[in-house]
Amino acid sequence: MSSFIWELEKLRRRLGLDDAQLKEAVKLLTRKTRGLKQQQYTGEITVARKKRRETLKIEYLTKIAELAELLTAHPEKSSACTDSFKTVPLGYLILNDLVTYWLRQVSEDATLSEDDFDHIEAARFHSASIEGFDVDSPRRRALMRHHIQMLENEIKLLKEKTTP
């Protein structure tokens, strides 16, 4: 350590630096980098995670659309289905996604009056204000596979009950 200090002292004398400038230079040279270290495969891992998230999101939205179509065809079965979602963590968001799907379907109908369209758009706006509404939100990512499994089970049950 003493040789390091002697070398610094020689540099200070040669360059004509004062003590404050020397201390600042030592801080800059010996400072540890903070945060995560850049690894070799970081980019590939990030791309793989994003791709997996997108795949799950597409699968989830497909299941929501399929369940919504089944419930539209058989509205008498909807109360049992909604009751089962109430027992799941963040199950209200699944119900909100179903309602949002139906609102989107209705808003695409060209025969709506302007007042009806305004009411539907207001309902869509208010449903989007629920915390965690976005399918990509971190709260939902952890439960996405579980929600997909629940949707698959409900679709399977509805198909069994409606098939003669």
C-alpha positions as CSV (number, residue, x, y, z in Angstrom):
1,M,0.0,0.0,0.0
2,S,2.8,2.4,0.8
3,S,4.2,2.0,-2.8
4,F,0.8,3.0,-4.1
5,I,0.8,6.1,-1.9
6,W,4.3,7.0,-3.0
7,E,3.4,6.7,-6.7
8,L,0.4,9.0,-6.1
9,E,2.6,11.5,-4.4
10,K,5.0,11.4,-7.3
11,L,2.2,12.0,-9.8
12,R,0.8,14.8,-7.6
13,R,4.2,16.6,-7.6
14,R,4.8,16.0,-11.3
15,L,1.4,17.2,-12.4
16,G,1.1,20.0,-9.8
17,L,-2.1,18.7,-8.3
18,D,-3.4,19.8,-4.9
19,D,-4.7,17.4,-2.3
20,A,-8.4,17.9,-3.2
21,Q,-7.8,17.1,-6.9
22,L,-5.8,14.0,-6.0
23,K,-8.5,12.7,-3.6
24,E,-11.1,13.2,-6.3
25,A,-9.0,11.3,-8.9
26,V,-8.4,8.4,-6.4
27,K,-12.2,8.3,-5.7
28,L,-12.9,8.0,-9.4
29,L,-10.2,5.4,-10.0
30,T,-11.1,3.1,-7.1
31,R,-14.9,3.5,-7.2
32,K,-16.8,0.2,-7.5
33,T,-19.6,0.0,-10.1
34,R,-23.1,-0.2,-8.7
35,G,-26.0,-2.3,-9.8
36,L,-26.2,-5.4,-11.8
37,K,-23.1,-6.4,-13.8
38,Q,-23.6,-6.8,-17.5
39,Q,-23.5,-10.4,-18.3
40,Q,-22.8,-12.1,-21.6
41,Y,-26.3,-13.4,-22.2
42,T,-28.4,-10.6,-20.7
43,G,-29.8,-9.5,-24.1
44,E,-30.8,-13.1,-25.0
45,I,-32.5,-13.6,-21.6
46,T,-34.4,-10.4,-21.9
47,V,-35.7,-11.3,-25.3
48,A,-36.7,-14.8,-24.1
49,R,-38.6,-13.3,-21.1
50,K,-40.4,-10.8,-23.3
51,K,-41.3,-13.6,-25.8
52,R,-42.6,-15.8,-23.0
53,R,-44.7,-12.9,-21.6
54,E,-46.2,-12.2,-25.0
55,T,-47.0,-15.9,-25.5
56,L,-48.8,-16.1,-22.2
57,K,-50.6,-12.8,-22.9
58,I,-51.9,-14.1,-26.3
59,E,-52.9,-17.4,-24.8
60,Y,-54.7,-15.7,-21.9
61,L,-56.6,-13.3,-24.3
62,T,-57.5,-16.2,-26.6
63,K,-59.0,-18.1,-23.6
64,I,-60.9,-15.0,-22.5
65,A,-62.4,-14.7,-26.0
66,E,-63.3,-18.3,-26.1
67,L,-65.0,-18.2,-22.6
68,A,-66.8,-15.0,-23.5
69,E,-68.3,-16.6,-26.6
70,L,-69.4,-19.7,-24.7
71,L,-71.0,-17.5,-22.0
72,T,-72.7,-15.4,-24.6
73,A,-74.2,-18.6,-26.2
74,H,-75.2,-20.0,-22.8
75,P,-75.9,-17.1,-20.4
76,E,-77.6,-19.4,-17.8
77,K,-74.2,-20.9,-17.0
78,S,-72.6,-17.5,-16.3
79,S,-73.3,-17.3,-12.5
80,A,-71.5,-20.6,-11.7
81,C,-68.6,-19.4,-13.8
82,T,-68.3,-16.0,-12.2
83,D,-68.6,-17.6,-8.7
84,S,-65.6,-19.8,-9.4
85,F,-63.5,-16.7,-10.4
86,K,-64.3,-15.0,-7.1
87,T,-62.3,-17.6,-5.3
88,V,-59.1,-17.1,-7.3
89,P,-56.5,-14.5,-6.3
90,L,-57.1,-11.4,-8.5
91,G,-60.1,-13.3,-10.0
92,Y,-61.9,-10.0,-10.3
93,L,-59.5,-9.0,-13.0
94,I,-60.5,-12.1,-15.0
95,L,-64.1,-11.0,-14.7
96,N,-63.1,-7.4,-15.7
97,D,-61.3,-8.8,-18.8
98,L,-64.5,-10.7,-19.8
99,V,-66.6,-7.6,-19.4
100,T,-64.0,-5.5,-21.4
101,Y,-64.1,-8.1,-24.1
102,W,-67.9,-7.9,-24.3
103,L,-67.8,-4.1,-24.2
104,R,-65.4,-4.1,-27.1
105,Q,-67.6,-6.4,-29.1
106,V,-70.7,-4.2,-28.5
107,S,-68.8,-1.0,-29.3
108,E,-67.9,-2.4,-32.7
109,D,-71.6,-2.7,-33.5
110,A,-72.6,0.0,-36.0
111,T,-76.2,0.1,-34.9
112,L,-75.6,1.7,-31.6
113,S,-76.9,5.2,-30.9
114,E,-74.5,7.9,-29.9
115,D,-75.6,7.9,-26.3
116,D,-75.2,4.1,-26.0
117,F,-71.8,4.3,-27.5
118,D,-70.8,7.0,-25.0
119,H,-72.0,4.9,-22.1
120,I,-70.0,1.9,-23.4
121,E,-66.9,4.0,-23.8
122,A,-67.4,5.4,-20.3
123,A,-67.7,1.8,-18.9
124,R,-64.5,0.8,-20.8
125,F,-62.7,3.8,-19.4
126,H,-63.7,3.0,-15.8
127,S,-62.8,-0.6,-16.1
128,A,-59.4,0.4,-17.3
129,S,-58.9,2.5,-14.2
130,I,-58.8,-0.6,-12.0
131,E,-55.4,-1.2,-10.5
132,G,-53.6,-4.1,-12.2
133,F,-56.0,-3.9,-15.2
134,D,-53.2,-4.2,-17.8
135,V,-52.4,-7.8,-18.6
136,D,-48.7,-6.9,-18.5
137,S,-48.8,-5.5,-15.0
138,P,-46.3,-7.2,-12.6
139,R,-49.2,-8.1,-10.2
140,R,-50.8,-10.2,-12.9
141,R,-47.6,-11.8,-14.4
142,A,-47.1,-14.0,-11.4
143,L,-50.6,-15.4,-11.6
144,M,-50.9,-15.6,-15.4
145,R,-50.4,-19.3,-15.7
146,H,-52.9,-20.0,-12.9
147,H,-55.5,-17.7,-14.5
148,I,-55.0,-19.5,-17.9
149,Q,-55.5,-22.8,-16.1
150,M,-58.7,-21.6,-14.5
151,L,-60.0,-20.3,-17.8
152,E,-59.2,-23.7,-19.4
153,N,-61.1,-25.5,-16.6
154,E,-64.1,-23.3,-17.0
155,I,-64.2,-23.7,-20.8
156,K,-63.9,-27.4,-20.4
157,L,-66.8,-27.4,-17.8
158,L,-69.0,-25.3,-20.0
159,K,-68.4,-27.4,-23.0
160,E,-69.3,-30.6,-21.1
161,K,-72.5,-29.1,-19.7
162,T,-73.6,-27.8,-23.0
163,T,-72.8,-30.8,-25.1
164,P,-75.7,-33.2,-25.4
